[in-house]
Amino acid sequence: MADQGANKESSENKGNKEKESLIKVEAGENVEVIKGEFKGSKAEVIAVYTNSIAVELDKKLSDGSKARTVLHHTEFK
């Protein structure tokens, strides 16, 4: 019985660690892309996920809308 309780606590602690975000920005903030296809671009954060963010870039597409992409936490600052 004691082993089951310890396993339950251990799995709960792992769940809490997984929920901690590596991202320290919030929606609406501006970031700079430091890696990848859009390196050097400025972008506005749309959504924050565990290890990545969705952004709207300062570059416009041929139809006049702004480009959007998802960046891994190592690709921006």
N, C-alpha and C positions, 0 to 999 in steps of 0.2 A: 504493500500500500504506500509506503513512504517513497518508493522509487517513482510511482506514478505522479505524485505531487511534485517531486523535483523536476521530472520531465516536463510537466505542465508549466512550471515557472520558467524553466529554461526556454521553452518555445515562445512564451509570452515576451521574454526579454529580447529574443531575436526579432520578433515582430515589431517591437518598439524601435529597435535599431534600424530596421529596414524603412520605417516610416520617417526617420529623420532625413531631412532634405540636405543634399550637398550644395544646393543653390542658395545663395545669400542675396538674391534680388527679388523684387516684387513686380507685379504687373504694372505697367505704366512707366517704369524706369528705363533709362537708355543704357545700352551696352555697346562695346566695340568688339567686332568679330576678330579673333586673333589667329584662327586656323581655318583651313578649308577653302572652298570655292569663293566665298564672300569675304576673305581676309581683308581687313582694313576698312570695311563698311561699318557704318553706325546703324543701330537697330533699336526699336522700341519693343519691350517685352509685352507680349500678349497674354501668355499663360506660363505658369511655373509647374514643372513636374519634378519627380524625384531626382533624376540625373540629367535633366535637359530643360530647355525652355523653348517656347514658340515665340517667334519674333516677326515683326514687320520691318523690312529693310528700308533704307533711304533711297534705294534704287527703284526706278519705275520700269514696268514692263511695257511692251509695245502697245497694249491697250490702254495705257495710262494709269493702271492700278499699281500699287506698291507690291513688291515681291515679298512673300512670306516663306519662312522655313523653320525647321526645328534645329537647335544647336545643342550639342552635348556639353556638359559642364566644363570641359577642358577647352572649348572652342571660343570662349568669350571672356571679357573682363569688364 
